């Protein structure tokens, strides 16, 4: 009995503690400013990369051949990879929306989901 720890109840959280103080609330405008700052930092990093990698390399892709600065060739590869990833992501989102639309039209199931 003496070895058992004593449990104290946690203090009740007041309603005031849950509300953000003025200026602390996240808004769309604050999110836009954050995105602009991150985008500008990324742009500066990319520009520095391009300026530091000006040596010309020969690039071959399928039937195309040519000379490009190394950084531009890498940038093109990055853009092509991003487009491919976006295409697969868009296809998956479209697939999930189709499944969700069919489920909505079908209506609720007759049996409720199992309780855990």
GUBAFI-145055 format. One record per residue (C-alpha): x, z, y. Coordinates in pm, 1 decimal, m for minus. Each point is the difference from the previous one (the first is absolute). Last residue first. Example, Ala and Ser with C-alpha at 12.3 -4.5 7.8 and 13.67 -1.06 7.14 Angstrom:
2
+----------+----------+----------+
:       xx :       zz :       yy :
+----------+----------+----------+
:   1367.0 :    714.0 :   m106.0 :
:   m137.0 :     66.0 :   m344.0 :
+----------+----------+----------+
//
This chain:
116
+----------+----------+----------+
:       xx :       zz :       yy :
+----------+----------+----------+
:  m1313.6 :  m3173.9 :   m176.7 :
:   m353.5 :   m133.1 :     21.6 :
:    m72.4 :   m334.0 :   m167.1 :
:   m141.8 :   m268.4 :    230.5 :
:   m379.4 :     m7.7 :     17.9 :
:   m189.1 :   m223.0 :   m243.6 :
:   m242.7 :   m268.3 :    116.5 :
:    261.6 :   m183.4 :    205.7 :
:    m65.2 :    m53.1 :    369.6 :
:    m86.4 :   m350.5 :    114.1 :
:     97.0 :   m341.8 :   m136.8 :
:     33.6 :   m139.6 :    351.0 :
:    245.8 :    275.4 :     94.1 :
:    202.9 :    m47.3 :   m320.3 :
:     16.5 :   m375.7 :     57.6 :
:    124.5 :     58.4 :    354.5 :
:    261.9 :    249.7 :   m121.8 :
:    129.9 :   m250.4 :   m257.2 :
:     15.6 :   m275.8 :    263.5 :
:    172.8 :    234.8 :    244.1 :
:    259.7 :     88.6 :   m264.9 :
:     77.1 :   m368.4 :    m65.6 :
:     28.0 :    m76.5 :    371.5 :
:    239.9 :    294.0 :     41.1 :
:    206.8 :   m128.3 :   m294.2 :
:     13.8 :   m353.9 :    141.8 :
:     99.3 :    136.6 :    340.5 :
:    280.7 :    203.0 :   m158.8 :
:    128.7 :   m300.4 :   m195.6 :
:     m1.8 :   m213.0 :    315.7 :
:    160.2 :    278.2 :    205.4 :
:    282.9 :     35.2 :   m253.9 :
:     63.2 :   m376.1 :      9.1 :
:     m5.1 :     m7.4 :    381.1 :
:    241.5 :    295.2 :     14.6 :
:    240.5 :   m174.3 :   m240.0 :
:     m5.9 :   m318.0 :    210.3 :
:     64.1 :    204.3 :    314.9 :
:    295.5 :    179.6 :   m160.3 :
:    145.5 :   m327.6 :   m128.3 :
:    m32.4 :   m152.4 :    348.2 :
:    174.0 :    306.2 :    149.4 :
:    281.9 :    m30.3 :   m255.2 :
:     52.3 :   m365.1 :     97.2 :
:    m14.2 :     92.2 :    369.1 :
:    259.0 :    273.7 :    m53.3 :
:    238.6 :   m236.3 :   m179.8 :
:    m11.2 :   m265.3 :    273.3 :
:   m140.0 :   m318.7 :   m147.0 :
:    142.9 :   m317.6 :   m157.7 :
:   m227.5 :   m219.2 :   m206.2 :
:   m146.6 :    m99.5 :   m330.6 :
:   m363.9 :    m47.7 :   m100.8 :
:   m100.3 :   m127.5 :   m344.0 :
:    m75.6 :    344.0 :   m148.4 :
:    169.4 :    236.9 :    245.9 :
:    366.3 :    m52.8 :     83.2 :
:    176.2 :    188.0 :    280.8 :
:    351.5 :    m66.6 :    124.9 :
:    131.8 :    284.5 :    210.8 :
:     82.5 :     29.5 :    370.3 :
:    155.0 :    313.5 :    139.6 :
:   m228.1 :    161.4 :    261.9 :
:    m44.8 :    336.6 :   m170.3 :
:     48.6 :    256.2 :    278.9 :
:   m255.7 :   m159.8 :    232.9 :
:   m259.3 :    m21.9 :   m276.3 :
:     43.5 :    364.7 :   m102.0 :
:    m14.9 :    114.2 :    363.9 :
:   m322.2 :   m199.6 :     44.2 :
:   m150.6 :    152.4 :   m315.2 :
:     83.1 :    355.6 :    113.0 :
:   m143.7 :    m68.9 :    346.4 :
:   m320.4 :   m138.4 :   m153.2 :
:    m34.6 :    301.8 :   m231.4 :
:     34.1 :    235.8 :    298.8 :
:   m260.0 :   m204.5 :    189.5 :
:   m241.6 :     10.0 :   m295.2 :
:     38.1 :    376.5 :    m41.1 :
:    m69.2 :     49.0 :    372.2 :
:   m300.0 :   m234.1 :     m8.0 :
:   m142.7 :    166.9 :   m312.4 :
:     29.8 :    344.7 :    158.8 :
:   m168.7 :   m125.9 :    314.6 :
:   m282.6 :   m147.9 :   m207.9 :
:    m45.8 :    327.6 :   m188.4 :
:    m20.9 :    187.1 :    328.8 :
:   m261.4 :   m249.4 :    118.5 :
:   m201.6 :     32.9 :   m319.1 :
:    m14.2 :    373.8 :     52.5 :
:    168.0 :    298.8 :   m158.0 :
:   m107.2 :    328.0 :    160.5 :
:    280.6 :    215.4 :    137.4 :
:    m69.2 :    m63.7 :    370.9 :
:   m237.4 :    292.4 :     37.3 :
:     53.9 :    245.0 :   m288.7 :
:   m117.9 :   m101.6 :   m341.1 :
:   m299.8 :    179.1 :   m148.6 :
:     56.5 :    177.8 :   m331.9 :
:    142.6 :    318.8 :    156.9 :
:   m309.4 :     34.0 :    222.8 :
:   m233.6 :     16.9 :   m299.6 :
:    179.5 :    309.7 :   m121.8 :
:    182.8 :     11.5 :   m326.4 :
:    m82.6 :    312.2 :   m196.6 :
:    305.1 :    208.9 :    m74.6 :
:    111.6 :    m23.0 :   m361.8 :
:   m115.8 :    289.9 :   m214.7 :
:    269.0 :    241.6 :   m110.9 :
:    103.0 :     13.5 :   m361.4 :
:    194.8 :    302.9 :   m114.1 :
:    252.5 :    m82.4 :   m266.4 :
:    m45.0 :    168.1 :   m339.1 :
:    283.7 :    230.4 :   m110.3 :
:   m179.9 :    322.8 :     97.5 :
:   m282.3 :    m76.4 :   m243.0 :
+----------+----------+----------+
//
